[in-house]
């Protein structure tokens, strides 16, 4: 059994590595390059197995602990933190299933811990509906599809993904499985050219007639329907992802205060700073609401509903925090060397993760009215 390590242990390492990450962040942003050196350092310190239960060889870090680690990491390099959040939720989901469903995922988690495997999520292009096609063949399936937002793809070992199988009995069924990124038929395409979060390496991944054996199918669920596997995914993944954006907001606030220090007696600056403080507090409260919902409620429609509300509130407030930080810093914020405009661009990513606000308010409205969230 591996040794359990405290929250303070992981945060201390982040603070040790963080200045180096921060020193490289602008260069990765400028040339759209993946944060490969940062990932190598995180791997050397065993961050990729931090969430594996100690019984299975990992460090046993909790959901809330890892969210806080990601938040702090984002204050140094938001791209590194966001990419790591995508790996981390793909570790914590099977860990939850192992503990609560006795799912046979122990061999997978032991391998993650032993080899410090890097997992790549395709959830940004799949989510409830799923994407790609699965054709039944002898002994398994042939999978084809394009997976976008594959964060960490340049360094990844396994793609955690899904495809839709037209089951003769059950109808369209989403199959969940892992595919080695070096498998025949898997191709990473260098497509990540974006407004912000440019260092995440969230390239497209092409699957062309990739064979997946029957034994590799970990979950089967109805396509396009909220079901337990997706409730678990939402409750675990979204707080981790939005912890990153709260960290970006915190970094922007700190930088803006440093720039504005010489104008601290200006009432206009004081009011802007007060507004910034309000928004940052709202972002933190939104994140805490998500984490509390995931920790306290049974996995299902109600818990997901609370997590989704927290996601919208945290996203709004994180974006507004950085907007106020730009105003607090004044004209200096418009220049790249300061770094605030990069925070401004990076935080815009909070708009685009599942579940986006229009879908969230529909879900929340149906739930409050006693209607089926699958409508």
C-alpha positions as CSV (number, residue, x, y, z in Angstrom):
1,X,0.0,0.0,0.0
2,X,1.4,3.4,-1.0
3,X,1.8,6.2,1.6
4,X,-1.1,8.7,1.9
5,X,0.2,12.2,1.4
6,X,-1.5,15.3,2.7
7,X,-2.9,18.3,0.9
8,X,0.0,20.4,2.2
9,X,2.5,18.0,0.6
10,X,1.0,18.5,-2.9
11,X,0.6,22.3,-2.5
12,X,4.2,22.6,-1.3
13,X,5.4,20.8,-4.4
14,X,3.3,23.1,-6.6
15,X,4.8,26.1,-4.9
16,X,8.2,24.7,-5.4
17,X,7.7,24.0,-9.1
18,X,5.4,26.9,-9.8
19,X,7.9,29.7,-10.4
20,X,9.6,27.7,-13.1
21,X,6.2,27.0,-14.7
22,X,5.3,30.6,-14.5
23,X,8.6,31.6,-16.2
24,X,7.7,29.4,-19.2
25,X,4.0,30.3,-19.4
26,X,4.4,33.3,-21.8
27,X,6.6,31.4,-24.2
28,X,4.1,28.5,-24.4
29,X,1.3,31.0,-25.0
30,X,3.3,32.8,-27.7
31,X,4.0,29.7,-29.8
32,X,1.1,27.5,-28.9
33,X,3.4,24.9,-27.5
34,X,2.4,22.1,-25.1
35,X,3.7,22.5,-21.5
36,X,5.9,19.4,-21.9
37,X,8.6,20.3,-19.4
38,X,6.0,21.1,-16.8
39,X,4.3,17.8,-17.3
40,X,7.6,16.0,-17.0
41,X,8.3,17.6,-13.7
42,X,4.8,16.8,-12.4
43,X,5.3,13.2,-13.5
44,X,8.6,13.0,-11.7
45,X,6.8,14.1,-8.5
46,X,4.0,11.5,-9.1
47,X,1.1,14.0,-9.6
48,X,-0.5,11.7,-12.1
49,X,-1.1,9.0,-9.6
50,X,-2.0,11.3,-6.7
51,X,-5.7,10.4,-6.9
52,X,-5.3,6.7,-7.1
53,X,-6.4,5.1,-3.8
54,X,-3.5,4.1,-1.5
55,X,-4.7,0.5,-1.5
56,X,-4.0,0.4,-5.3
57,X,-0.6,2.1,-5.1
58,X,-1.4,5.8,-5.4
59,X,-1.3,8.7,-2.9
60,X,-5.1,8.7,-2.1
61,X,-5.5,12.4,-2.5
62,X,-9.2,13.4,-2.3
63,X,-11.4,15.3,-4.7
64,X,-11.3,18.5,-2.7
65,X,-7.6,18.2,-2.1
66,X,-6.9,17.9,-5.8
67,X,-9.2,20.7,-6.7
68,X,-7.2,22.9,-4.3
69,X,-3.9,21.7,-5.9
70,X,-5.2,22.6,-9.3
71,X,-6.4,26.0,-8.1
72,X,-2.9,26.8,-6.8
73,X,-1.2,25.4,-9.8
74,X,-3.3,27.7,-12.1
75,X,-1.9,30.7,-10.4
76,X,1.5,29.8,-11.9
77,X,0.5,28.3,-15.3
78,X,-3.2,27.9,-16.2
79,X,-2.5,25.7,-19.2
80,X,-0.7,23.2,-17.1
81,X,-3.4,23.2,-14.5
82,X,-6.2,22.8,-17.0
83,X,-4.5,19.9,-18.8
84,X,-3.8,18.2,-15.5
85,X,-7.5,18.6,-14.4
86,X,-8.5,16.6,-17.4
87,X,-6.2,13.7,-16.4
88,X,-7.2,14.0,-12.8
89,X,-10.9,13.5,-13.2
90,X,-10.2,10.5,-15.4
91,X,-8.4,9.0,-12.4
92,X,-11.0,10.0,-9.8
93,X,-14.0,8.6,-11.7
94,X,-12.8,5.0,-11.7
95,X,-11.5,5.5,-8.1
96,X,-15.1,6.5,-7.1
97,X,-16.5,3.5,-9.0
98,X,-14.0,1.2,-7.3
99,X,-15.0,2.4,-3.8
100,X,-18.8,2.8,-4.3
101,X,-19.7,0.3,-7.0
102,X,-17.0,-2.3,-6.5
103,X,-16.3,-1.9,-10.3
104,X,-13.4,-4.1,-11.6
105,X,-11.1,-1.1,-12.3
106,X,-8.4,-2.0,-9.8
107,X,-6.0,-3.3,-12.4
108,X,-6.4,-0.1,-14.4
109,X,-5.8,2.1,-11.4
110,X,-2.8,0.0,-10.3
111,X,-1.3,0.4,-13.7
112,X,-1.8,4.2,-13.5
113,X,0.0,4.2,-10.2
114,X,2.8,1.9,-11.2
115,X,3.6,3.5,-14.6
116,X,2.5,7.1,-13.7
117,X,0.3,6.9,-16.9
118,X,-1.0,10.1,-18.4
119,X,-4.7,10.0,-19.3
120,X,-6.3,12.1,-22.0
121,X,-10.0,12.9,-21.9
122,X,-12.3,13.3,-24.9
123,X,-15.2,14.5,-22.8
124,X,-15.2,17.9,-24.3
125,X,-16.3,16.4,-27.6
126,X,-18.5,13.6,-26.2
127,X,-20.3,14.3,-23.0
128,X,-23.9,13.0,-22.7
129,X,-24.5,12.4,-26.4
130,X,-21.2,10.7,-27.1
131,X,-19.5,10.7,-30.5
132,X,-17.8,8.4,-32.9
133,X,-19.1,5.0,-34.2
134,X,-18.5,1.5,-32.8
135,X,-19.1,-1.5,-35.2
136,X,-19.3,-4.9,-33.6
137,X,-16.7,-7.4,-34.9
138,X,-15.4,-10.7,-33.6
139,X,-14.0,-10.2,-30.1
140,X,-14.7,-6.5,-29.8
141,X,-15.5,-3.3,-31.8
142,X,-14.0,-1.2,-34.5
143,X,-14.0,2.5,-33.5
144,X,-13.9,5.5,-35.7
145,X,-14.3,9.2,-34.9
146,X,-12.7,12.6,-34.3
147,X,-12.2,13.6,-30.7
148,X,-11.6,17.3,-30.1
149,X,-10.3,19.0,-26.9
150,X,-8.0,16.1,-26.1
151,X,-6.0,18.0,-23.5
152,X,-2.5,16.8,-22.8
153,X,-2.5,14.8,-26.0
154,X,1.2,15.3,-26.8
155,X,2.2,13.5,-23.6
156,X,-0.7,11.2,-23.2
157,X,-0.5,7.4,-22.8
158,X,-4.2,6.5,-22.9
159,X,-7.2,8.2,-24.5
160,X,-10.2,7.8,-22.2
161,X,-13.0,8.1,-24.7
162,X,-16.3,6.7,-26.0
163,X,-18.2,5.8,-29.2
164,X,-21.8,5.0,-30.1
165,X,-22.9,1.4,-30.9
166,X,-26.3,0.8,-32.5
167,X,-27.2,-2.1,-30.2
168,X,-29.8,-4.3,-31.9
169,X,-31.6,-4.7,-28.5
170,X,-31.0,-1.5,-26.5
171,X,-30.6,1.0,-29.4
172,X,-27.9,3.7,-29.5
173,X,-25.5,2.9,-26.7
174,X,-22.4,4.8,-25.6
175,X,-19.4,2.6,-24.9
176,X,-16.7,3.9,-22.7
177,X,-13.1,2.6,-23.0
178,X,-9.4,3.4,-23.0
179,X,-7.3,3.4,-26.2
180,X,-3.5,3.6,-26.2
181,X,-2.5,6.7,-28.0
182,X,0.1,4.7,-29.9
183,X,-2.4,2.1,-31.1
184,X,-2.9,1.4,-34.8
185,X,-5.4,3.8,-36.2
186,X,-4.9,6.5,-33.6
187,X,-3.5,9.8,-34.8
188,X,-2.9,13.1,-32.9
189,X,-3.4,16.1,-35.1
190,X,-1.8,19.4,-34.2
191,X,-4.9,21.6,-34.3
192,X,-4.8,23.6,-31.0
193,X,-4.7,27.3,-32.1
194,X,-6.9,29.2,-29.7
195,X,-7.7,32.4,-27.9
196,X,-6.4,31.2,-24.6
197,X,-5.1,28.1,-22.7
198,X,-2.7,27.7,-25.6
199,X,-0.3,25.4,-23.8
200,X,-2.8,22.6,-23.0
201,X,-2.1,20.6,-26.1
202,X,-5.8,20.0,-26.6
203,X,-5.4,18.7,-30.1
204,X,-7.8,16.6,-32.1
205,X,-7.4,12.9,-31.9
206,X,-8.5,10.8,-34.9
207,X,-9.6,7.2,-34.5
208,X,-9.7,5.2,-37.7
209,X,-11.0,1.7,-37.5
210,X,-9.3,1.2,-34.1
211,X,-9.9,-2.3,-32.6
212,X,-11.2,-2.3,-29.0
213,X,-11.7,-5.7,-27.4
214,X,-14.9,-6.5,-25.5
215,X,-12.9,-6.7,-22.2
216,X,-11.9,-3.1,-22.6
217,X,-15.4,-1.7,-22.5
218,X,-15.8,-0.3,-19.0
219,X,-19.2,1.3,-19.2
220,X,-22.3,1.0,-21.4
221,X,-25.0,3.7,-21.2
222,X,-27.9,5.0,-23.3
223,X,-26.8,7.6,-25.8
224,X,-28.0,11.2,-25.2
225,X,-29.4,10.5,-21.7
226,X,-28.3,11.5,-18.3
227,X,-27.6,8.3,-16.4
228,X,-25.4,7.4,-13.4
229,X,-22.1,7.3,-15.3
230,X,-22.6,10.9,-16.5
231,X,-23.8,12.1,-13.1
232,X,-20.6,10.8,-11.6
233,X,-18.6,12.4,-14.4
234,X,-20.2,15.8,-13.9
235,X,-19.9,15.8,-10.1
236,X,-16.2,14.8,-10.2
237,X,-14.9,16.6,-13.4
238,X,-16.5,20.0,-13.2
239,X,-15.2,21.1,-9.8
240,X,-11.7,20.2,-10.8
241,X,-11.9,22.1,-14.1
242,X,-13.4,25.2,-12.5
243,X,-10.9,25.2,-9.7
244,X,-8.4,26.1,-12.5
245,X,-10.4,29.1,-13.5
246,X,-10.7,30.3,-9.9
247,X,-6.9,30.0,-9.8
248,X,-6.6,32.2,-12.9
249,X,-8.9,34.8,-11.3
250,X,-6.7,34.7,-8.1
251,X,-3.6,35.3,-10.1
252,X,-5.2,38.2,-12.0
253,X,-6.3,39.8,-8.8
254,X,-2.8,39.6,-7.3
255,X,-1.2,41.1,-10.3
256,X,-3.7,43.9,-10.6
257,X,-3.2,44.8,-6.9
258,X,0.5,45.0,-7.4
259,X,0.1,47.3,-10.4
260,X,-2.4,49.5,-8.6
261,X,-0.5,49.9,-5.4
262,X,0.9,53.3,-6.3
263,X,-2.7,54.5,-7.0
264,X,-4.3,53.1,-3.9
265,X,-5.5,56.4,-2.6
266,X,-7.6,56.9,-5.8
267,X,-11.3,56.3,-4.9
268,X,-12.0,55.0,-8.4
269,X,-9.3,52.3,-7.9
270,X,-10.7,51.5,-4.5
271,X,-14.2,50.9,-5.9
272,X,-12.8,48.8,-8.8
273,X,-10.8,46.7,-6.3
274,X,-13.9,46.3,-4.2
275,X,-15.9,45.0,-7.2
276,X,-13.0,42.7,-8.0
277,X,-13.0,41.3,-4.5
278,X,-16.8,40.7,-4.7
279,X,-16.4,38.7,-7.9
280,X,-13.5,36.6,-6.7
281,X,-15.4,35.7,-3.5
282,X,-18.4,34.7,-5.7
283,X,-16.1,32.5,-7.8
284,X,-14.7,30.8,-4.7
285,X,-18.2,30.3,-3.3
286,X,-19.3,28.8,-6.6
287,X,-16.4,26.4,-6.5
288,X,-17.1,25.5,-2.9
289,X,-20.7,24.8,-3.7
290,X,-19.7,22.4,-6.4
291,X,-17.3,20.5,-4.2
292,X,-19.8,20.4,-1.3
293,X,-22.5,19.1,-3.6
294,X,-20.2,16.4,-4.9
295,X,-19.1,15.4,-1.4
296,X,-22.4,15.4,0.4
297,X,-25.1,14.3,-2.1
298,X,-25.7,10.9,-3.7
299,X,-24.7,10.8,-7.3
300,X,-27.8,11.6,-9.4
301,X,-29.9,14.3,-10.9
302,X,-30.1,16.5,-7.8
303,X,-26.4,16.5,-7.1
304,X,-25.6,17.1,-10.7
305,X,-28.0,20.0,-10.7
306,X,-26.2,21.7,-7.9
307,X,-22.8,21.1,-9.5
308,X,-24.0,22.6,-12.7
309,X,-25.4,25.7,-11.0
310,X,-22.0,26.1,-9.2
311,X,-20.3,25.7,-12.6
312,X,-22.2,28.6,-14.1
313,X,-21.8,30.9,-11.1
314,X,-18.0,30.2,-10.8
315,X,-17.5,30.7,-14.5
316,X,-19.4,34.1,-14.5
317,X,-17.5,35.3,-11.4
318,X,-14.1,34.2,-12.5
319,X,-14.5,36.0,-15.9
320,X,-15.7,39.1,-14.1
321,X,-12.9,39.0,-11.7
322,X,-10.3,39.1,-14.4
323,X,-12.3,41.9,-16.2
324,X,-12.1,44.0,-13.1
325,X,-8.4,43.2,-12.7
326,X,-7.8,44.6,-16.2
327,X,-9.6,47.8,-15.2
328,X,-7.8,48.0,-11.9
329,X,-4.4,47.8,-13.6
330,X,-5.4,50.3,-16.3
331,X,-3.6,50.7,-19.5
332,X,-0.7,48.6,-18.5
333,X,-3.0,45.6,-18.6
334,X,-3.3,46.0,-22.4
335,X,0.3,45.2,-22.9
336,X,1.4,41.6,-23.2
337,X,4.5,41.7,-21.0
338,X,2.5,42.3,-17.8
339,X,0.6,39.1,-18.3
340,X,-2.9,40.2,-17.4
341,X,-4.1,40.0,-21.0
342,X,-3.0,36.3,-21.0
343,X,-5.1,35.7,-17.8
344,X,-8.0,37.6,-19.6
345,X,-7.7,35.3,-22.6
346,X,-7.2,32.1,-20.5
347,X,-10.2,32.7,-18.3
348,X,-12.5,32.9,-21.4
349,X,-12.2,29.1,-21.6
350,X,-14.6,29.0,-18.6
351,X,-17.4,29.7,-21.1
352,X,-16.9,26.6,-23.1
353,X,-16.7,23.5,-20.9
354,X,-19.7,21.3,-20.5
355,X,-22.4,22.0,-19.3
356,X,-22.7,25.4,-20.9
357,X,-25.1,27.9,-19.3
358,X,-28.1,27.5,-21.7
359,X,-28.1,23.8,-21.1
360,X,-27.5,24.3,-17.4
361,X,-30.5,26.6,-16.9
362,X,-32.7,24.2,-18.9
363,X,-31.6,21.3,-16.7
364,X,-32.0,23.3,-13.5
365,X,-35.4,24.6,-14.6
366,X,-36.7,21.1,-15.4
367,X,-35.4,19.7,-12.2
368,X,-37.0,22.5,-10.1
369,X,-40.3,21.9,-11.8
370,X,-40.2,18.2,-11.1
371,X,-39.7,17.2,-14.7
372,X,-37.3,14.5,-16.1
373,X,-34.0,16.2,-16.8
374,X,-33.8,14.1,-20.0
375,X,-36.9,15.7,-21.3
